[in-house]
Amino acid sequence: MKKLIIINGTMGVGKTAACELLYEKLDKSVWLDGDWCWKMNPFVVNEENKRMVENNIVFMLRSFLTNSSIEYVVFNWVIHQEYIFGLLLDRLRDLEFSLYKISLVCSKEALRQRILKDASRGEEQIDASLARLEQYYKMDTIKLDVSEISAAEAAERIAEMVRN
């Protein structure tokens, strides 16, 4: 059975780094980063663009989940509210797959250090990410604390989880 692995977490927690390594560890896999669907210049969050992004994500996930050569579909995005899972997954409910919803979480200090290492991110992102961090602990997901582990270790732990 196909496996859809959704990795979420606040900005800067390490979703992209972990997923890039994860899909390489899983044979017959594909990886979609939800941020790719928001690569707009200028970046405008409005209802029309949100619907377009949701439609594009669902289209891509459906295409991957129905492709006979793919076993694992890895998807990461900053899904910070439970209803967003529903927006996407309700439109895939006619498909058969095993679902893994995994939130990457970490300590506030670890998050601060991760964001500061990324030169493209500023101080304002630290505040926004820290403000959302607690939301991920409350979600109906498997929690993986990445405070003291590398992206490679996170990817290995997730790979073990979904292979079993």
N, C-alpha and C positions, 0 to 999 in steps of 0.2 A: 504494500500500500504506500502511496505517496506520502511524504511528510512535509508539512508546511511549518517552518520554524520562524516565528516572529520574534525578533529581538527589539525591545524598546528600552528606553532610558532617557534621562535628561541629557541636554546638550553637553558634550565634552566627556561623558562617562566612558567612552571607548567602543561604542556600537560598531562604527565603521571599521575600525582596526580589527576587532574581534571577528566580524562577519567576513571580512576579506580573507582572513586566515581559515575561518570555519569552512567556507565553501570549497576551499582548496583541499581540505582534509576529507571531504565527503565526495565519494565517487558518484558520478551521475547527478551533479548538483548545479544549481544556478543561483545567482545572488542579485537581488534588487534592493537598492537603497532608495527609500522614499524621497530623500532629499533631491535625487536626480530629477524627480518629477516637478520640483519647485525651482529648478535652475532658470530663473527668469530675470531679465534686466529691463526695467526695474522689477524688483521683488515686490509684488503687490498681493496682499492678502485680502481678498474680497470673496463674496459668495460664488461668483462665477468661476474664479480661479480655484477655489476650494473644490467645487464640483468637478472641474476638469481634472485636477490632481487625483481625486478619488476615482474617477472613471478610468484614468490612465493606469493607476495602480491595480485596480480590479482587472482591467483588461490584461495587463502583464501577468498578474498572478494566475488568472484563468488560463492564459496561453501556456505558462510553464506547467501548471498542474495537469493539463490535458496532453502534454507532450510525452510520447511514449519513451523517449530516451532520458527523461529526467526523473530521478527518484526523490531528491531533496530540493525543496525550494526555500531559500534563505531570504528573509525580508527584514530589513531594519528601518526604523523610523522613530521619530520623537512622538510616540503615541502617549500623550500625557493624561488622557481621560478614557475611561472604559468604553464610553459610547462610540469612540472612533473604531475600536475593534469591530463593533457591531455594524457600523457603516460599511466596512469592507467585507467582513465574513458573511453577513447576511446575503450578500450578492454572490457568494460562492457555495452556498449550502446545498446546491444540487450536485456538487462534486464530492467524490469520496477521497478523503485524506485524513491522516492523523495530524492533529494540531498541537504544537508546542508554543506556548506564549511565555517568553522569558524576559524578565526585567533585569537589566544590569543596574545595580545599585552600588553605592560606596559611601564612605564617610565624607563629611563636608570638607575636611582638610585634603583628602585624596582628590576630590573633585576639583578643588581650588588649584592644586598642584598640576593636575592634568591639563586644565584649561590654560594655566600660565605657561606650560611647555609649548603650547600651540601658538606660534607667533601671529597667526591670522585672527586670533580671538582676543577681544579686549576685556577690560575690567567689567564693563556693563554685562557681558555674557556670564561672568561669574555670579553676579547677583541674580540674574534671571534663572540660571541653572540651579543655584542653591534654593531658590524659592520653589522650584518644581520638584526637587529631589524627594521630598516626603510623599508626594502623590504616588510615586512608584511603589512604595512599600505597601500601600493600601489597595493596589490593583489585584485582580484575580489572575495572577501570573506566578510562575516559578521565579524566585528571586536568586540571583547570582551576585554575591558581593565581590566586587572586583577591586576593593580598596588596596589589597596587598598582593594582587596577582597581575601578571602581564596579559596583554591581549592574546598572546599565544596560549597561555594557560587557560584563559577563559574559553577560547575556541576549542581546546582539547576537552574541557569539562562538558561543554555543550555537545560536542561530537559524541562523547561517551553516552550522554543522556539520550540522544536521539537514535543511536544505533541499537540500544537495548529495548 
